[in-house]
Amino acid sequence: MKKRSRSFIAILLVFTMFFSVNSITAFASGEQDNNPIYFVSNMLGGFIDSLIRLLGVLTPTPDYPTVEEYFASDSENFYKGTESFIDNAADGAKWSLGFGKESIVPDNLRDGSKKYYTGGYFTQKVNGVFDDQKAVAIALNDGSGRGTTIFASIDGIGVANADVRAIRSAVEQKLKEKEVDSDINAININATHCHTVIDTQGIGLDLLPKIFLSFFGGAGRSMDTEFLEVMIDRASDAIVEAYTNIETGSLYYFETAGMGKDDEHGLYADDEYPYLVNKRYYTEGYQHKFACFKFVPDNKTSAATIFTNIGAHPTIVDEETNLLSADFPAFMEEKINGAGMNFMFIQGAQAPVSVNKWADVPASTIGEVDEKVAVNPTAEDYKTAILYGYEYARLILEAQDNLKEIEPILNVRMTEYVVSLETGLFAYGATEGFIGTTTVKDSSSETGYSVITEAGYIEIGKDIVLLTVPGEIVPQLIYGNFVSAEESYSGTEWTYEATAKLIPEGKTVLVMGLCNDAIGYILPDNDFAHFITDVIWDMDGADKIFGSYHRHYEELLSAGASAGSTTVSTLNELVKSLNP
């Protein structure tokens, strides 16, 4: 028995040493300073990744197709968009829009018979409901005869590509059962990235027992499978509802006032309200205004619909709360519903962008929230999220006076591309089949595996471009103002063009982040470090040894360093092909 144990330990050590060398080599490939942080973080990061990879070696891995085999066959439940692009509206064309909404909260949470883990705070469990967790959808058609495009939003940390495809399949099946002919050309599903709702991907504490079970084979998904079925069923219901309720009307675009500037905290924006903070890069290059669309039906008895886009983490609600809440977007919806309109929130390029809790909110909004809390004392724990939700809704409702009508043109082009699984927890979860990615074997990948994911280019009217991105992307990769070589972890330049700079001047460029997949943070390759670097730099007195602090938390949940360049190059190729 002892001999067997010693032999096993020896094997473990050999694997550890092998993987450590490879990991360290990977992280040490940049033009780095002699700063000791690089040596320490690379050594520790290599060791940690070696252990993670060892887990993968010791556990049964699903038998995935190769990347070549995947692309040799027809992609299931993937939509390419419109077959052709148009420059002008079709003769006599009008916009049509349908709206649908469904709660995805299971009955056994509402009645308190079951607790669920949230996705954002790992150990947090909810045992009841404060507001709601929803799937919201709009169906949009430009009257050109080229089909209907679906935009949907799900309250959750992220929705993996396999689950997006399952929702698409359920939609088509339900339309078939209803004997409704489908002309859907794309179904784009966005996650709000709210932390205090039921885990929609499998990165909460449910993951740990699944890792243990995987040693014995057949662990399967790390999220609650009962909830997964509910999410797929009700999200598809919301989309079917939107598609079958479509009606003609007019579509408008407008923007709110800027979200503000706060010199004290190093924040940048262009107006008086400092509502957002870019936590990783204190530079310009992120969206400062709510981009808003308003659909007004021809039928005056039907409700108008507002759908809005900005990049900002819905992470205001405290992790100590035990009632489910969809954070500030839920309270934006409450206010806009109160004004007699439907509402959908679309998450944007929000990787390092959060709500700035230092903001000076007007007294009128504070008073309104105080009245709500006085009536419902439970709301005290959610007061700040309510405050910002109400304030953001106020900005939107007041900005409606400046509507610009959009010509009925909807051009959609979606593409699949390959992202290499390189390091860390995300790569392990994707490879072992825990988190619902579309995983393939890939000999060119450092780990031997990659994920197939999706990106898209959408024109709404002549002046608005919406880019879809499958994760939490650093907005500077889209809008520009990259981290310099001197400021980057690797000491090298970012060599790719900002996608927005390739789009014809004068067009508004928006981002639909966490769309059709959730591949983690999408960061600039030249500033990618091991997540342990963040821990080291954050220690008391570390600045005296390692120099000024640089944030690298996001690397904890990322497919790897090349996710940034791969995603940006894919988007750039799309833009260039459609804007010759």
N, C-alpha and C positions, 0 to 999 in steps of 0.2 A: 504493500500500500504506500509506504514511504517512498520507495523507488518510483512508483507511478506519479506521486505528487511532485517529486523532484524533477522528473522528466517533463511534466506539464509546465512547471514553473520555468524551466529552461526554455521551453518552446515559447512561452509568453515573453520572456526576456529577449529572445531573438527577434520575435515579431516587433516588440516595442522599439528595440534598437534600430531595426530596419526602417520602420515607419517614421521614427524620430528623425533620422538622417534625411529622409526624403522630405518631410515636412519643413525641417529647418532650411534645407536647400531652397525650397520653394519660396519661403518668406524672406530669404536673404538675397534674392536675386536683383534687388534694386540698387541704385547708386546712393547708399546710405552714408550718413555721417559716422563718426567714431563715437557718437553718443551711446552710453551703456544701455539705454532703454532698448535699443535694437537687439543687442546680444541677449539681454535677459528675456525680452518678450518672444524673440524667435526661439530660444531654447525651451521656454515654458510652453509656448504655443505648439511647437513641434511635439513635445511630450504629450500634451493634451490630445492633439489630433491623432497621435499614434494609438492612444488608448481607445479613442472613438472608432478608428479604423479597425482596431483589434476586435471590438465588439462586432463589427460587420463581418469579420472573418469567422468568428465563432458562432454566428447565428445564421440560420438558413435564409438565403436571399431569393426572392421570387425570380422565376425564369422569364426575364424580359426579352423582347425582340431586340435585335440590333438596330441602330439608327438607320442603316441601309434598308433593312427589312420593313421598318416603319414607313419610310417614304416610298417604298416600292408598292405599297398597297394604298387603297383609298382611305383617307382619314375619316374615322367615324365621328359624326356629330360635330363637324367643323364646317363653318360657313365662310365662304370667300368674299361675300359682299355683293355689290352690284356688278353685273357682267360688263357694263360699260360706264364711263363717266360722261356727264353732260355739262356744258358751259352755261346754258340758259334753260329756264323753266320750259317744260312742255306746254304746247298751246292749250290754254284753258285750264292749266293745272292748278290745284289747290292743295294745301297741306291737309293731312288727316292725322289725328292723334287719338289713341285710346289709353286709358289709365286703369291700372289694377293694383290692388293692395291686399295682402294677406298677413295675418300674424303667423309667425313660425314658432311661437312658444308652445311647448307640449302641454297637454292638459294636466299631466301629473306634476308639473311645476306650479301651475296655477292653483291646484288644490293642495299643494304642499306635501304630496306623498313621495316626491323624489327631489333630491338636490342635484344640481349640475355644476360642473366646473366651468369657469369663464376661460376665455382664450388668451387674454392679455396679461393677467397677473399670476398665472401659473397655479398658485395654491388656492385662489379665491373660489369659493362655492356660493351659489345663490340658492335660496330656499323659497323665493317668492318673486313677485313682479311689481316694480314701481311704475314703469310706463309700459313699454312693449318692445319686442324684437320682431321686425317686419321684413317682408320682401315686397318691394315696390317696383312697378314696371310701367313703362310707356311703350306703345307701338307707334312708330312714326313713318309716314308715307308721303312722298312728294308729288304723287299723282302722275308720275311719268310712266307708270306701267312696269317699273323695274323691281317692284317688290317692296316689302315692309321690313324696316329695321327695328329690332327690339333693344331697348336700353333698360336694364334692371339694376336695382341696388338692394343688397342684403345687409342687414345689420350684423356685423361679425368681424372677427379679426382678419379673415381672408377666406376665400372660397377656392379650393384647389381645382386644377384643370379637369381631373377625372369627374368631380362633382358638377362642374359647369356642364360638361358633356352629358352627364346623367340628367340634368335639368332640361337641356335641349331635347334629349330623346323623349323625356316625359311630356314635354310640350307638344311635339309632333304626334305622339301617340294619343294624347287627349283631344287634339284637334281632329284627328282621324276618327276617334270614337264619336265626336260630335258631328261628324260628316261635314266638317269645315275644310275647304280647300286652302292649303297654306301657300302663301307666296313670300314667306320669310326668307330674307337674304342674309341676315346676321342676327345672332342673339348675343349681346354683350352684357356680361354680368359683373358688376362692380361690388366690392365689399367696402363698407364704411370704415372699417378698421376700428370699430368700437371695442374697448377692452372689457366692459362690464356686462356683456351678454354671453349667452351660452357659446362655448367654443365651437366654431364652425370649421375648424381645420384639423385640430388634434395636437395642439402645442401646449395644452394645459396639463395638469397633473395626471390625467388619464394616460399620458404617454409612458410614465414610469412602469406601471405594471405590465404594459404591453411590451416594453423592452425586456422585462424579465421573462414573460411568456414566450417571447420570440426565440429564446434559447432552446425551447422544446418544440418549435415550429408552429406555424399557423396563427400568429398573434393577430394579424390583420390590422385594420385601421385603428389609430390611437384616439380618435374622437368617439363620442357616444353614438353607437350605430342606430339606436332608437331615435335619437334626435336627427341624425343624418337623413333617415327616411322621411321624417316630418319636414325637414328643410327642403328636400328635393320635391316632395309632393306639393307643398304649399307655395314654394317659389314658382313652380311650373303652373300652379293655379293662377297666381297673380299675372303671369305672362299671358296665359290663355284669356283671362278676363280683359286685359288690356287689348289684346288682338281682336277679340270679338266685340268690343265696345267702341271701336274706332269710328270717328266722325270728323267731318270737314270743319275747317276754321282757318284762322290766321295765326302765324307764328312770329313772335317778336324777340329781340335781344335787347338786354340792358345790363348795366353794371352798377354796383353800389359805389359809395364813396370809398376811398382808400382806407386800408385797415390800420394805418398809423406808423408813427416813429417814436422810439423811446431811446434817447441817447444814453441815458443812465445805464441801461442794460445792454447796450450795443446792438440794438435792433434797428432795422432799416425799413422804411416804407415811404409813402408819399403824401400822407394826410395827417389829420390830428388824432386819430384813434389808434393807439398802439396795441392792437388786438392779437398779433401773431409774433412768434419768435422762431427764428431759424437756429436751432440749438447746436448744430455741428459747424456751420460756416456762417460767420457773421458778415455776410456779403449780400449785395443785391443779386437778383436772379431767381426770385420766387414770386408767385402770384399774390398780389396784395388786395385784390378786390373779388367779391363774389361775381362770377359770370352767370347771368341769369337768362333763362328762356321762359317766355310766357305764351301759352297757347290759349286763344280765345275762340271757343266753338261758335259756329254759325247759329246753332240752336241756343237761344238766349236762356233757356231753362237749364242747360248743362253747365257744370262748374268749369271755370278756367283752371289751367294747370300751370304751376311754376316748377321748373326743375333747375337746380343751381349747382355750380361747381366751384370748389376751391380746395387747395391742399392744406389740411390741418388735422392733427391727431385728435379724435374724440376721446380724450383721456383725462377729462376733468373730474369725473366721479371717482371717489376714493376707493382703493382696493379693499378697504375694511368694511364697506357696505355689503349687505347680504341680500339685497333686492335687485333684481335685474333692471338695468337701465341702458338705453341706447344713447345716452349722453346728449350733448348739445343739439345734434340733428333732430332728436325726438322733440325737443322743445321749440326748435324752429318750425317743425311741422305743426305743433299744437297752435302756435300763433297764426301761421298762414292758413291752416284749416279754419281757424276762428274768423278769418277774413273772408271765408266762403270759397277757398280755392284748394285744389289738390296740390300735393307737394312731394318732390323727390330730391334727395341730397345725393350728389355724385362726388365721391372722393377724388382728389387730384394728385399732384406730385407733392407728397407730404412727408417724404422720408425723415427729414430732420425738423419739420415744421410743427409746432404745437401752439395751442392757445396761450397767449400771454396773460397770466393771472394777475399781473401788475396793472392791467389796463384800468383807466379811469372811466367807468361806465356811467352814463348820465343818470341823474337822480330819479328821473321819471321811470326808467326801467328798474332801478333798485326798488323803488316804492311798489311797483307792480308785483315783483317777486316777493317782497316782504308780506304783501297781502295774501299771496298764495300760501306761503309758509304758515301764516297765522291761522288760516283755515285748516291746513293739513300739516301738523307738526312733523310728520314723517319726511316731508319734503326738505327739512333742514339739512339732511345729509346730502341732498342733491341740489342744494341752493345755488352753488356756483355754476353748475352746468345749466340750470334753468336760466340763470342770469344771462349767460352768454348766448344761449339759444334764443331767448327773447330779444336780446340786443341785435343779434345777427338778422333775425326776422324783421326787426324794425328797420334796419338799414335797407333790406330788400324791399319791403313794402313802401318805403318812402322814395325809393329810386324808380318806381314804376312810371313816373311822369315823363321819363326820357326813353320811351320805347322806340326801337328801330325795327321796322318790318323786314322780315327775312323772305327773300324770294324762294319759292318751293324748288329747291335743288338739294338732293341728298345723295352724295357719292360716297361709297363705302368700299374699302379694300382691306381685307384681313390677310395675314400671313402667319404661317407656322415657322418657328426657328428653334435652334438647338442651343441650350445653355449648359455648359459643363458643370458637373458636380465636383467641387474641388476640396473644400475643407469644412470641418465643423459639424455642428448638430444638424443643420438643415440637410446637408449632403447625406448624413447617416439616416435621417428620417425618410428622405426621398428614396434612397437606395433600398431600405428595408420595407418599403411599402406602407409606412405609418401614416403619411400625411396627404395622400391622394394626388400626388403629382403623376404626370404621364412620363414614366421613366423608361429609358432605353439603355442597352449596352452600347458603349462607345469607346473604341480602342484609342481614340485620340484624347480622351479625358484622363486627367490625373488619377482619378479613382476607378476608371473603367466604366463609369456611368454618366449619363447626361439626362436632362429633361427636355421634352418637347413642349414648347409653350407658344403663346400667341401675342402678336402685336397688330396694331391697325392704324389706318389713316382715314379720317372721315371728314368730308366737307359738308357743312350745313349752311346753305345759301352760298353766296359768292365770297363772303368775307370772313368766315369762321372755319377753323380747322381744329378737329378734335383728335388727339393722338391717344391710342389705348396702349397701356403698359401693364405687364403682368405681375407687378410687385410694387414695393415702396421705393420709388426712384428719387434720387437727389435732384431737385428741380434745376440746379445749375447745369446738369447734363443736357437738359432740354433748352433752357433759356440763355445759357452762357454765364460767364464770370467764374471760370473754373478755379480750383485751388492751384496755386502756383507750384513750380518745382521746389522752391525754397520751403514752402509751407507743407508740402506733401510728405507722407511717410516714406515713400521710396526715393524721394529726391529727384524725381523725373517729371517731365511735362505730360499733361494730358494732350493727346495728339488728334482727337476727333473733333469735328465741327459740332457746334451746338445745333440741334435739329431745327429749332425755331428760326435760326439764321438762314436756313436753306429754303424756307417757305417765302413766297413772294411778299415783298414789303407791303404793309398796310393791312394784312390779314391778322385777325386775333387768333392766337394759338393757345389752346387749352389741352389739358391732360386728364384722361380718365385712368387713374392709377388703380392698382390691385384689380385689374380687369381681366376676366377670363382665366385667372390663375393667381397664385400667391407664392412666388418664388423667393420671398424674403426681400431684404434690402438690396437695391441696385445702386452701387457706389462707384466712384471713379477708381479705375484700376490703380492709378498712381498713388492713391491715398488709402489703400487697403492694407490693414494690419490684422494680426490675430486679435480676437476680442480680449484676450488676457492683457493686452497693452493698455486697455481702458482701466482695468483693475489696478495695474501697477502705477499708472500715472495718477490715479485718484487717491493713492495712499498719502497719509500725512507726511510731509517733508519730502515727497518724491520729486517735487520741482527742483530742490537743491541738488539732486543727483542727476535727474534725467532732463531737466529743462522745463519750459512752460508746457502746460497741459494741452493735449490734443485729444479730442473725443474719438473713440473707436468702439463704442458700444454696439453699433449697428452690425458689425461683422459677426456677432454672435449668431444672427439669424440671416445668413446670406448663402447663396449657392456657391459663391467664391468671387475672387477678384475679377475674373473675366466677364462676369454678368453685366457689368457696366458697359464695356466696350462692345460686347456682343449685341446688347439691346440697342445701344445708340447707333451702331453701324447698320442694324436691321431697319430701324426707323429712317435713317438717312437714305438708305437705298430705296425704301418705299417712296419717300418724298421726292427724290430725284427722278424716279421712274414716272411719277405722276405729275411732275412739274418740269418738263424738259426745257 
